[in-house]
Amino acid sequence: MIILRPFLLIFFFLFSPAFSLALEPEEIAVVANRFVEGSVDLARYYMEKRGIPEENLIRIRTTDKEFCSREIYEEEIAAPVREFLSKRRDGATIRALVTMQGVPLRVNPPTPSREGQARLKELKGEKADRWKRLKQAEKEKSTELAALNVAFAALEKQMGVLEQKAARAAVDSELALVMAEDYPLDGWVLNPFFLGVKNQKGPVSKDEVLFVSRLDGPTEAIVKRIIDDSLATEAEGLKGTAYFDARWKRPEKNPDSGYAFYDNSIHRAAARVTAAQRLPVVVDDKQTLFQPGQAPGAALYCGWYSLSRYVDAFDWQRGAVGYHIASGECGTLRSGSSQAWCKRMLEDGVAATLGPVGEPYVQAFPPPEIFFALLLDGSYTLVETYFLSLPSLSWQMVLVGDPLYRPFLKPGSRFLRNP
C-alpha cells in the first residue's frame, strides 16, 4: 500500500479525474433490515428528506445483532443487495449504498472446519501451557526467555491463520465490493479511489466499487438528528472552531509512514483549515488530549489516541464532524456503557464520524490532511471525501453520516494552498 507524500496532494486536486464525482440522490440505494423495528421507517425518513426514489430501498432480512458470520453476510446481506443491483435496468446507475440502523456492523471470520476447530482446541491448551512457562521464565530471568517468546509468537500466528482473523471486516467495507467478481478475504484490498495510490494496481477497479456510508447510532432519535442536522448545516453553513489534537510538535521534515506520518498529517490538516480561512483553528501538540471544557463550539475535530475512552471535551456545533484515530472506536454504535469514540461523539452531537470496527493498523486510517482538505473544498459529498481518502476496502473502517452531506456546501476553490 502506498501513501502519497503530502506535497504531492495538490497534483491530484488539479489533475485527478476522480474529482468530478458529483453524487446525486437517485444514485443512492438504501439498505434497511426488516427484522429490526424502525430500520425501514428510518430509511424512508432519510429517503424522503433527500429525494431518493422509493424504488431505491433494499429491504433485507437478517440478524438484529451488530456482528454476523461470513455465511450470514453472504446469504442475507450481500445476496439481496447484489440481486437488486443486478436487476436494476431503468433509472440512474447506483453508485452508493447507505446502511441503516439495524444492519449488522461487522462480519466475523468464516467458521473453521471441524478439523480446524479441533486443532484450535489443541493449540489453545498448548498456548495456556506455554504462557505459564513464559511467565515463569520472566520471573526467573531464564536464558530460555527469548526462545520461549519466539515460540509463543509462532503459536499465536498459527492460531490466527486457523481462526482467519484477517477475514474479519466491516459490513460496509465489504458491501463496497459487493459487485466485484473476485477479491481476496485474507486482509485488506487496495481502494482504487484512494488518492494515495500511485502506479499501483489492486485486485479491483473503480468500476467495481460502490461508495458506502451508514446512518446509525444508539437511538432512532440520534439517527434522525444526524439527517436533520446535515440538511440544516448545508443551508446555514458549518460554524464553530476546528480542533486538532496531535501528540508531538510538527516536524521539520515530512515522515513517510507510521504514527509519525499520521501525527504530522493532523498538523497538516490543521494548516489546510487555517489556510482556507473558513474556521478558527486550535492545535494541541501535547501528549494529553483536550480535556473537559477545552473545546467549546467544536465544528471539526481530529485527534488520537485514548483507546475506547472518550474524553468529553467538546461542545459540538450542529453539523459537526469528529474523527478520532484509535483501534476499534466504531466497534459498537448501540446504547450502553461503551466509551468508544464514534458512539460517544454521536451521542454528544456530531453529524458525522468515522472509525474502525476492529484493529485496522494505523495505515488503514484516512490521512487527516486528505480527508479535511476534501471536506473543506465544498464540492464533494461526505462519502466521496471519505472514499478518496480511504486506503483500503474489505477491511475495518466505517463512515457514519449522510453520504450527501456537504458542511461547506458553497463551492470553494479546488486549489487549496499546500501548507
C-alpha positions as CSV (number, residue, x, y, z in Angstrom):
1,M,0.0,0.0,0.0
2,I,1.4,3.4,-0.9
3,I,0.7,6.7,0.9
4,L,1.2,9.9,-1.1
5,R,3.8,12.3,0.2
6,P,1.9,15.4,1.4
7,F,3.4,17.7,-1.1
8,L,2.0,15.6,-4.0
9,L,-1.6,16.0,-2.9
10,I,-2.1,19.2,-4.8
11,F,-1.3,17.4,-8.1
12,F,-4.4,15.3,-7.5
13,F,-6.5,18.3,-6.8
14,L,-5.6,19.7,-10.1
15,F,-5.4,16.7,-12.4
16,S,-7.1,13.6,-11.0
17,P,-10.2,12.5,-12.9
18,A,-11.7,11.3,-9.6
19,F,-12.5,14.9,-8.8
20,S,-15.7,15.0,-10.9
21,L,-17.9,12.6,-9.0
22,A,-21.0,14.7,-8.2
23,L,-23.0,12.0,-6.5
24,E,-26.8,12.5,-6.9
25,P,-29.7,11.3,-4.7
26,E,-31.1,9.0,-7.4
27,E,-27.7,7.2,-7.5
28,I,-28.1,6.1,-3.9
29,A,-29.7,2.8,-2.7
30,V,-30.7,2.5,1.0
31,V,-30.4,-0.9,2.8
32,A,-32.7,-1.5,5.8
33,N,-33.3,-4.6,8.0
34,R,-36.9,-5.7,8.1
35,F,-36.2,-7.7,11.2
36,V,-35.2,-4.6,13.3
37,E,-38.0,-2.3,14.4
38,G,-37.6,1.2,13.0
39,S,-34.9,0.3,10.4
40,V,-37.2,0.6,7.4
41,D,-39.0,3.7,8.8
42,L,-35.7,5.4,9.3
43,A,-34.7,4.6,5.7
44,R,-38.0,6.1,4.4
45,Y,-37.5,9.2,6.6
46,Y,-34.0,9.7,5.1
47,M,-35.1,9.0,1.5
48,E,-37.9,11.5,1.7
49,K,-35.7,14.2,3.1
50,R,-33.1,13.7,0.4
51,G,-35.4,13.0,-2.5
52,I,-34.1,9.4,-3.1
53,P,-36.6,7.4,-5.2
54,E,-38.8,5.0,-3.3
55,E,-37.7,2.1,-5.5
56,N,-34.1,2.5,-4.3
57,L,-35.0,0.9,-0.9
58,I,-33.5,-2.5,-0.4
59,R,-35.2,-4.4,2.5
60,I,-33.2,-7.3,3.8
61,R,-34.0,-9.9,6.4
62,T,-31.1,-10.6,8.7
63,T,-29.9,-10.8,12.3
64,D,-30.6,-7.9,14.7
65,K,-27.1,-8.3,16.2
66,E,-24.2,-5.9,15.3
67,F,-21.9,-8.8,14.3
68,C,-22.7,-11.5,11.8
69,S,-20.9,-14.6,10.4
70,R,-19.4,-14.6,6.9
71,E,-22.1,-17.0,5.9
72,I,-25.0,-14.7,7.1
73,Y,-23.3,-11.7,5.4
74,E,-23.1,-13.6,2.0
75,E,-26.6,-15.1,2.1
76,E,-28.7,-12.4,3.9
77,I,-27.0,-9.1,3.2
78,A,-24.7,-9.3,0.1
79,A,-27.0,-11.6,-1.9
80,P,-30.2,-9.4,-1.8
81,V,-28.2,-6.3,-2.4
82,R,-26.4,-7.9,-5.4
83,E,-29.7,-9.1,-6.7
84,F,-31.3,-5.6,-6.5
85,L,-28.3,-4.1,-8.3
86,S,-28.2,-6.8,-11.0
87,K,-31.9,-6.5,-11.8
88,R,-31.9,-2.7,-12.0
89,R,-32.1,-1.7,-15.6
90,D,-34.1,1.6,-15.6
91,G,-33.2,4.8,-13.9
92,A,-29.8,6.1,-12.7
93,T,-26.9,3.8,-12.0
94,I,-26.5,3.1,-8.3
95,R,-23.1,4.4,-7.2
96,A,-23.6,4.5,-3.4
97,L,-25.2,2.5,-0.6
98,V,-26.5,3.7,2.8
99,T,-26.8,1.1,5.5
100,M,-29.4,2.0,8.1
101,Q,-29.5,1.4,11.9
102,G,-30.3,-2.3,12.3
103,V,-28.0,-3.6,9.5
104,P,-25.1,-5.5,11.1
105,L,-21.9,-3.6,11.7
106,R,-19.1,-6.3,11.4
107,V,-18.6,-9.5,9.5
108,N,-16.8,-12.2,11.6
109,P,-14.3,-14.6,10.0
110,P,-15.6,-17.8,8.5
111,T,-16.3,-20.7,10.9
112,P,-13.3,-23.1,10.8
113,S,-13.8,-26.7,9.6
114,R,-14.2,-29.5,12.2
115,E,-10.6,-30.3,11.8
116,G,-9.6,-26.7,12.2
117,Q,-11.7,-26.4,15.3
118,A,-10.2,-29.5,16.8
119,R,-6.7,-28.2,16.0
120,L,-7.5,-24.8,17.6
121,K,-8.7,-26.5,20.8
122,E,-5.3,-28.3,20.9
123,L,-3.4,-25.1,20.3
124,K,-5.4,-23.2,22.9
125,G,-4.3,-25.8,25.5
126,E,-0.7,-25.6,24.3
127,K,-0.9,-21.8,24.4
128,A,-2.0,-21.8,28.1
129,D,0.9,-24.1,29.0
130,R,3.4,-22.0,27.1
131,W,2.1,-18.8,28.7
132,K,2.8,-20.3,32.2
133,R,6.3,-21.3,31.1
134,L,6.9,-17.8,29.6
135,K,5.8,-16.0,32.8
136,Q,7.9,-18.4,34.9
137,A,10.9,-17.7,32.7
138,E,10.4,-13.9,33.0
139,K,10.2,-14.3,36.8
140,E,13.4,-16.4,36.9
141,K,15.1,-14.3,34.2
142,S,15.8,-17.5,32.4
143,T,18.2,-17.7,29.5
144,E,15.3,-19.5,27.6
145,L,13.1,-16.4,27.7
146,A,14.0,-15.2,24.1
147,A,13.3,-18.7,22.6
148,L,10.1,-19.0,24.5
149,N,8.9,-15.6,23.2
150,V,9.6,-16.7,19.7
151,A,7.8,-20.0,20.1
152,F,4.8,-18.2,21.7
153,A,4.6,-15.7,18.8
154,A,4.7,-18.5,16.3
155,L,1.9,-20.4,18.1
156,E,-0.3,-17.2,18.1
157,K,0.4,-16.8,14.4
158,Q,-0.6,-20.4,13.7
159,M,-3.8,-19.9,15.6
160,G,-4.5,-16.7,13.7
161,V,-4.3,-18.5,10.4
162,L,-6.8,-21.1,11.6
163,E,-9.1,-18.5,13.0
164,Q,-8.9,-16.5,9.8
165,K,-8.8,-13.2,11.7
166,A,-7.7,-11.3,8.7
167,A,-11.1,-12.1,7.1
168,R,-12.9,-10.0,9.8
169,A,-14.2,-6.8,8.3
170,A,-16.8,-4.1,8.5
171,V,-20.1,-4.9,6.7
172,D,-20.0,-1.6,4.9
173,S,-16.4,-2.1,3.7
174,E,-17.5,-5.5,2.3
175,L,-20.6,-4.0,0.6
176,A,-18.3,-1.6,-1.2
177,L,-17.2,-4.6,-3.2
178,V,-20.5,-6.4,-3.4
179,M,-20.4,-6.2,-7.2
180,A,-16.7,-7.2,-7.6
181,E,-16.3,-10.6,-9.2
182,D,-13.5,-11.8,-7.0
183,Y,-11.2,-10.5,-4.4
184,P,-9.1,-12.0,-1.5
185,L,-10.6,-12.2,2.0
186,D,-7.3,-12.7,3.8
187,G,-6.7,-9.0,4.5
188,W,-7.4,-5.5,3.1
189,V,-7.9,-4.7,-0.6
190,L,-6.4,-1.6,-2.1
191,N,-9.1,1.1,-2.6
192,P,-8.7,2.3,-6.3
193,F,-10.3,5.7,-5.4
194,F,-7.7,6.4,-2.7
195,L,-5.6,9.5,-3.6
196,G,-2.5,7.9,-2.1
197,V,-2.5,5.2,-4.8
198,K,0.2,5.9,-7.4
199,N,1.3,3.4,-10.0
200,Q,-0.1,0.5,-8.1
201,K,-3.0,-1.7,-9.1
202,G,-5.1,-3.8,-6.7
203,P,-7.5,-6.7,-7.4
204,V,-10.5,-4.4,-8.0
205,S,-11.1,-1.4,-10.3
206,K,-13.1,1.8,-9.7
207,D,-16.0,0.4,-11.7
208,E,-16.4,-2.4,-9.2
209,V,-16.6,-0.2,-6.1
210,L,-19.7,1.3,-4.5
211,F,-19.4,4.2,-2.0
212,V,-21.0,3.2,1.3
213,S,-21.9,5.1,4.4
214,R,-24.1,4.3,7.4
215,L,-26.9,6.1,9.2
216,D,-26.7,4.6,12.6
217,G,-26.4,5.4,16.2
218,P,-27.5,4.4,19.7
219,T,-31.1,5.6,19.2
220,E,-33.5,6.3,16.4
221,A,-33.7,9.9,17.6
222,I,-29.9,10.3,17.1
223,V,-30.2,8.9,13.5
224,K,-32.9,11.4,12.7
225,R,-30.9,14.2,14.2
226,I,-27.9,13.3,12.0
227,I,-30.2,13.6,8.9
228,D,-31.8,16.8,10.1
229,D,-28.5,18.4,11.2
230,S,-26.8,17.6,7.9
231,L,-29.6,19.3,5.9
232,A,-29.8,22.3,8.2
233,T,-26.0,22.8,8.2
234,E,-25.9,22.7,4.4
235,A,-28.4,25.6,4.4
236,E,-26.7,27.6,7.1
237,G,-23.1,26.6,6.8
238,L,-20.9,24.9,9.4
239,K,-19.9,27.4,12.1
240,G,-17.6,27.0,15.1
241,T,-13.9,26.1,15.7
242,A,-11.7,23.3,14.3
243,Y,-9.8,21.4,16.9
244,F,-6.7,19.3,16.0
245,D,-5.1,17.1,18.7
246,A,-1.6,15.9,17.7
247,R,0.7,14.2,20.2
248,W,4.0,15.8,19.0
249,K,5.2,19.1,17.6
250,R,5.1,19.4,13.8
251,P,8.4,18.0,12.4
252,E,10.7,19.9,10.0
253,K,10.7,17.0,7.6
254,N,7.6,15.1,6.5
255,P,7.7,11.5,7.7
256,D,6.8,8.8,5.2
257,S,4.8,6.3,7.3
258,G,3.7,5.1,10.7
259,Y,2.5,7.0,13.7
260,A,4.7,10.0,12.8
261,F,3.1,10.3,9.4
262,Y,-0.4,10.4,10.9
263,D,0.6,12.8,13.6
264,N,2.1,15.1,11.0
265,S,-1.0,14.7,8.8
266,I,-3.1,16.1,11.7
267,H,-0.8,19.1,11.8
268,R,-1.1,19.5,8.0
269,A,-4.9,19.2,8.2
270,A,-4.9,22.0,10.7
271,A,-2.7,24.1,8.4
272,R,-5.1,23.5,5.5
273,V,-8.1,24.6,7.6
274,T,-6.2,27.7,8.7
275,A,-5.2,28.5,5.1
276,A,-8.8,28.1,3.9
277,Q,-9.9,30.8,6.4
278,R,-13.3,29.2,7.0
279,L,-13.0,28.4,10.7
280,P,-10.7,29.4,13.5
281,V,-8.3,26.6,14.4
282,V,-6.9,25.3,17.7
283,V,-3.9,22.9,17.6
284,D,-2.8,20.9,20.7
285,D,0.6,19.2,20.3
286,K,1.0,17.8,23.8
287,Q,0.7,14.2,24.8
288,T,-2.5,14.8,26.7
289,L,-5.8,15.1,24.8
290,F,-8.2,18.1,25.0
291,Q,-9.8,18.0,28.4
292,P,-13.4,18.8,29.5
293,G,-14.2,22.4,28.8
294,Q,-11.3,23.0,26.4
295,A,-13.1,22.6,23.1
296,P,-16.2,24.9,23.0
297,G,-18.0,25.4,19.8
298,A,-16.4,22.3,18.1
299,A,-17.2,22.1,14.4
300,L,-14.4,19.9,13.3
301,Y,-12.2,17.6,15.3
302,C,-9.3,15.2,14.6
303,G,-7.1,13.6,17.2
304,W,-5.8,10.4,18.9
305,Y,-5.3,8.1,21.0
306,S,-7.1,7.2,24.3
307,L,-8.4,3.8,23.2
308,S,-12.2,3.5,23.8
309,R,-12.0,6.2,26.4
310,Y,-13.9,9.1,25.1
311,V,-12.9,12.5,26.6
312,D,-15.9,14.8,26.9
313,A,-14.0,17.9,26.0
314,F,-16.3,19.2,23.3
315,D,-19.4,21.4,22.9
316,W,-20.3,20.1,19.5
317,Q,-21.8,22.5,16.9
318,R,-24.8,21.4,14.8
319,G,-23.4,19.5,11.8
320,A,-20.0,18.8,13.5
321,V,-17.6,16.2,12.0
322,G,-15.5,14.3,14.5
323,Y,-12.6,11.9,13.6
324,H,-10.7,10.1,16.3
325,I,-7.8,7.8,15.3
326,A,-7.7,4.7,17.5
327,S,-8.4,1.0,17.2
328,G,-12.0,-0.3,17.5
329,E,-13.7,3.1,18.0
330,C,-16.6,2.0,15.9
331,G,-16.8,-1.4,17.4
332,T,-20.4,-0.7,18.6
333,L,-22.9,2.0,17.9
334,R,-25.6,0.8,20.3
335,S,-26.7,2.3,23.6
336,G,-24.9,1.1,26.6
337,S,-21.8,1.8,28.7
338,S,-19.2,1.7,25.9
339,Q,-17.0,4.8,25.8
340,A,-15.8,4.2,22.2
341,W,-15.3,7.5,20.5
342,C,-17.7,7.1,17.5
343,K,-20.6,6.1,19.7
344,R,-20.0,8.8,22.3
345,M,-19.5,11.5,19.7
346,L,-22.8,10.6,18.1
347,E,-24.5,10.7,21.5
348,D,-23.0,14.1,22.2
349,G,-24.0,15.7,18.9
350,V,-21.8,15.1,15.9
351,A,-23.4,14.7,12.5
352,A,-20.6,12.5,11.0
353,T,-17.8,10.4,12.2
354,L,-15.6,7.5,11.1
355,G,-13.7,4.7,12.7
356,P,-12.8,1.0,12.7
357,V,-14.8,-1.9,13.9
358,G,-11.6,-3.7,15.0
359,E,-7.8,-3.4,14.8
360,P,-7.1,-1.8,11.4
361,Y,-3.4,-0.9,11.8
362,V,-2.6,2.7,11.5
363,Q,-2.0,2.7,7.7
364,A,-5.7,1.9,7.2
365,F,-7.0,5.2,8.5
366,P,-7.7,8.0,6.1
367,P,-4.9,10.6,6.3
368,P,-6.4,13.6,8.0
369,E,-4.9,16.1,5.6
370,I,-6.6,14.5,2.6
371,F,-9.9,14.0,4.4
372,F,-10.3,17.5,5.7
373,A,-8.9,19.2,2.6
374,L,-11.6,17.5,0.5
375,L,-14.3,18.2,3.1
376,L,-13.4,21.9,3.1
377,D,-13.5,22.2,-0.6
378,G,-17.3,22.0,-0.6
379,S,-17.5,20.3,-4.0
380,Y,-17.5,16.7,-2.7
381,T,-20.0,14.9,-0.6
382,L,-19.1,13.3,2.7
383,V,-19.0,9.8,1.2
384,E,-16.8,11.0,-1.8
385,T,-14.5,12.7,0.7
386,Y,-14.2,9.5,2.7
387,F,-13.6,7.2,-0.3
388,L,-11.0,9.5,-1.8
389,S,-9.1,9.4,1.4
390,L,-9.6,5.8,2.4
391,P,-6.7,3.5,1.8
392,S,-8.3,0.1,1.9
393,L,-11.6,-1.9,1.4
394,S,-12.8,-5.3,2.7
395,W,-11.3,-4.1,6.0
396,Q,-12.3,-2.3,9.2
397,M,-13.3,1.3,8.5
398,V,-16.8,2.6,8.7
399,L,-18.2,6.1,7.8
400,V,-21.3,7.2,9.9
401,G,-23.2,10.1,8.3
402,D,-25.4,11.2,5.5
403,P,-23.4,10.3,2.3
404,L,-24.7,13.5,0.6
405,Y,-23.7,15.8,3.4
406,R,-21.5,18.8,2.5
407,P,-20.9,21.0,5.5
408,F,-19.2,23.6,3.3
409,L,-21.7,23.5,0.5
410,K,-20.8,26.7,-1.2
411,P,-18.2,25.6,-3.7
412,G,-14.7,26.8,-3.0
413,S,-11.5,26.7,-4.9
414,R,-10.1,23.3,-5.6
415,F,-6.7,24.7,-5.3
416,L,-6.0,24.6,-1.6
417,R,-2.6,26.0,-0.8
418,N,0.0,23.5,0.2
419,P,0.7,24.4,3.9
